[in-house]
């Protein structure tokens, strides 16, 4: 079987990976020299802890298994089973963590409630004051800026894989056939469009204007090296407000009794923090839904995040090395892990994983491969 994958972000690359693994010939086309979208502009988290019970959690757990296997084969993706800690303060935040630990699927996530001493034994860098910490053993991380490059280097070892950068697919000319902006035709048994947040042009022509996917903009930053290990990923209790696993009467009581800080509420913020391989910290993030998106980044959210991080670490934050904004595509129905649609004969669109993209991409691609009989 011949497969054409359009898009070289993590979702597209995982589709190419599964197709090559199953013995097929793959051509992967990318309009940039390399992917530059949300697949690189994220935390690199394999985030199991906050996923909705049911299909989303199942996809995240399966993806976690696949990432670990890929990490053994391709060490340069930087996979590490680092887990996560969410420190909580006061009875309202503590009650949400207790409700999470009481869920029927808590064991599958590896959820445990730790005392401050237990949390610091696991992650000594957390010297700030907190009441307890929610631990998720199944959370993990990879290196987002280099993981796709490492996967591609491995794919290029196969004679069945071809990477064509700097080409934009403009037209579907027939069953399983696309034309790029160089005028070349690419014929295959299946075409998978994994175009990320690029939802205009050909995608709109094929899928129609009512595509149930929206674009979301975020702001993030990265520091200089911390100078000590941050042994787990770290979240703050505002993350409870944005992940479906934490929905409960306790969360309702938190929202009513302890609203978010004004800056956090205005920018729909949570703290997520991961240490990179070089010791630096990736920190975020905001969520912007209203179009048109701002073209600049705002300082107030960064100031808020820095304050939250410093209160948890009990020390000043290292100098900020870089700041950026990114845009991802998210299904408008929060219960859907991804939007998968046959848009032409032999052509499928796979988009809209939202913030789940880095976590769930191996399982999303595996499901596509199974559905299309690869």
N, C-alpha and C positions, 0 to 999 in steps of 0.2 A: 504494500500500500504506500502511496505517496501522500504526504501531508504538507500543507503550507500553513505556517503560523505567521500571522501578521501582528507584530508588536514584540519587543524584546524586554519588556518589564518582567517582573517576577511571575505573573500569571502566564504570559506568553512563553517564557523560558521553561516553566514547569510543564506546559503542554508539549513543547519540543522534547523535553527530557523523557516524558512518558512515552511519546511516540518512538523515539530512538530506542528506548529500553525494550519496547515491544517489537523491535526489528524492522521498523518502517523507515522509509526515506523521508527526510525532513528538510524543507527550505524555510528558514526563518527570515522575515523581512522586517527591517526597522527603518523608520524615516529619518532618525538621527544617526550620528556615528555610533552612539550607544544610547541605551535608555537613559532618560534624564528626569523622569517624572516621579510619582509617588513611591515607586519601588525603591528609589534611592533616598528619598526625603522622609524617612520614617525612623522609628526606633530600632528596627530589627528584632522586635519582640515576637516570640511565638507565644501568644497570649491566650491561655486556656481559662484563666481564673474567672473572668467576667462574662464569658459566653453564655447565651441563653441555653437553658436545658433543652434537650431534644436534638434536632438535626444540626443546629449550629455547634453545640458542644461535641457531638459525634464527629463532625467535620474537623473541628480543632484538634481533638484527640488523635484522629487518624493522621492529620497533617503533622502533628508532633512526632508521631512514630516515623513518618516518612522523612521529616527533616533530620531526625537523629540518624537514620540510615544513610541519607545523603551526606551528612556531616562526617560519618566514618569514612565514606568513599572519597569525599572531596573536603579535606580538612580546611582548605582555604576559605570555605564559606563561613568559618568561625562559629560553628554550632557549639553552644555550651548549655548544659542543663543547670542553669543558675537559679531557677525558682524566682519568686517575687515576695516582697513584704509590703504590706500596706499598713503603716502605723496609724493608730486611731487615738483620738483624745476625747475624753469625757464620755458620759453615759450614752448620749444619743448616737455617736459614731460607733461606740462599742457594741451597742445593740444591733446595728446593721451587720457588723462582723460576726456576732453570735448567730444571727439568723442565717448568714451564709454557711457557717460551719454546720448548722442544723439541717441543711438541705439534704434531700435523698441522694443527690449526686456529688456531695462534698468530697467523698472518698475518691471518686474518679478524678477530681480536680487536684487532689492532694491538699485540701484545705485543712489548716490547723490554726487555732488561736494561741498565740504565744505571749508570754509575759515580756516586759521590756528586757529583762535579763536574758531570756531565751532568744529574743530577737537580736540582741547585741552579740550574743555568742555566735549567731549565724552570720551577722553582718556588723562587725565592730565599728564600721564607719558611722553608724547611726547613733550619735552621741547626744542628740536633742531629747527633749522630754516628750513622752507619750504614754498612754495608758496601757496599750496592748498593741499587737500587730497581727494582722491576718496574713498567714503564710500560704502560698500556693506552690507546692512542690513540682507541679507539672509545667509551670511556665519555663520558658527557655529564651535564647537569643541567638541571632546571627549578626554578621556585619553587613548592613544594608548597602553601603557604598561599594562593596566589592563582591558580594555574594553572586550577583548575576554574572559578573566577569569570570569568577571562578567556575561557575556552572558551564559557561560557554567554553572556557578552555577545555573542560572535560568533554563536552559535546563534540568539540572540534577534533578530538582523537578518533571519532568514528567516521569512516568514509561515507556513511549514510546521512551526514549532517552538513548543511551548507548555511552560512550566515551571510545575508546581503544587507549591509547597512547603507544609509543614505538614500533610501528608496521609499517613496510613498505610494501605497496602493491606491489607485484612482477609480478602478472600475471592475465590476464582475462582468466578464464577457461571455460566460457560459457555465455549465455545470462544473464546479470545482476549479474554475479558471479565473485568474485575476490579472489585470494589467497594471504595471507600475508606471511611475512618471518618467522612466527612461524608455518607455514604449515596449518593454519586454513583457511577454506573457508567461505566466506560471501556472502550469496544469497539474492538478492533483486529484486524488480521490476525495479529499476533504480539505476545506479551508477553515481555519479557526481565527476569527478576528478578536484579538486581545489588545484593544487599543487604549485601555486605561480611561483617563478622563477626556480623551479626544472623542467627543460624541457628535460632532458636526460632520459636514462633508459626506463622505461615502457612508458612514454609519447612519446618519440621519436619512439618507436616501434609501438605504436598505431596510432599516428598522422602523422608519416612520417617525413622525413628530411626537408621538405619545409614548416614547420609550420610558418605562417606569424606573428611571435612574436619574439621580441628581448629582451635581458637582458640589464638593465641599472643599473649602480652602482652610488651611491651617498654618500656624506659625510655630517654629521650633528654633532651637539654638544648640550649639556645642561649645563646651569649655576647653581650656587647656587641660592637660592631665591633672587628676586630682592629687596624685602623689601617694596614694594608698589604694588598696583594692576596695571596690564597692561590690561585694560578693554576690548580691542579688539585684535584680531589678527592683525599683522602688516606685510606689504610687502613693498618692495621698487620698484622704477620705472623699474628696470631691469626685474621684473616679467612681465611687459607688453610685453617683447620680447619673452616670452616662453608660453604665454597662448593665444589661438586662438581668444578669444573674443575681443582682442585689435588690431587685424589686421585692418589696415586702412592706408590711405595716411599719416596721422599724425605719425603713427608708422614708416613708411618708412622714413619720414623726420627726426625722432629721430635717427634711425639707421645711416642715412647718416651724420647728423649734430652733433651727440653726441654719438660716439661709446662707448661701454662698456670699463671700465677700463681693462688693459691688463690681470690681474689675473682673473677677472670675465669672460672675453671673453675666456681665455684659458681653464677654467674649466666649462664653460657654466653655469654660476651662476646667482642666484637671491637670494634676501633675503626674507624668510618667517620666522615669529616668532610668537610663541604662548606661553602664560603663562600656566604652569601646575598647578594642584590643590594645590601643596605645595609651590607655588610662584616662582619656578624656571622657566627658559625660555628655550624652545626648539628652536634652531636656525639652519637654513640651507639655501640653499644646493647647491651641485655641481651635474653635470651630466656627466657620463663617458660612452661612447658607444663602444669604440674600445676594442676588445678582443685580448689577455687575459687581464683581469682586474688586476690592481695593487693589491698587497696583503697588502700594508701599506697605511696609511693616510698621507696626505701632510699638512704642516702647513700654507703655503701661503693662501689657501682658508679660513682657520679659521681666520687668521689675517685680511683678507679683510672683512669678515662678522662682526668681532668685531668692525672694524672701522666704517662700515655703521651703525650698531646698536647704537654705542656711539654717532654718529652724529645726530641720530633721537631722542635718549633719552636725549641728552645734559648732559650726565654723564658717568662715567666709568662703564664698564660692570662688573657684579659680577664674581667671580672666576669660571672658567670652571670646572664643576664637572665630566663630561665624554664626550668622543668623540667616534664616531663609523662610520662605513660604512655599507651600506645595498644594496641589489640588488632586483629590481623588474622586472617583465615581462610586456612588453608593445607591443601592436599591432603595426606592421610596417606601417599600414595605419592609420594615425592620426585621420581620421574621424570615426573610429570604436571604440565604447566604450569598447568592450570586444570581444574576440574570443570564440565563442561557436560552438563546433563541435561534431557530433556523430562519435565516433571512433570505436565502436563495437556495437553489438546488446545489447541494454539496457545500454550502457555506453556513457557518455557525458564528454567532456573536456571543462572546463570553465577557461580561462586564459587571460592574457594580458591587464588588465585594466590600467596598468602603474601607474602613479601618481594619477589616479582617484579612486584607489581601496578603500581607506578608505571612500571617499566621496560616491561613487556610489554603494558600495557592497550591501546594502539592496535592491536597485532597480534592480541590476543585478540578484540577487537571486530570486526576485519576478518574473522577466521575465522568468527565467529558469523554475520556478514552473508552471507558466501559460503555457509555451510552451510544457512542458511534461505532462500537465494535472493532476498535483498533486491535 
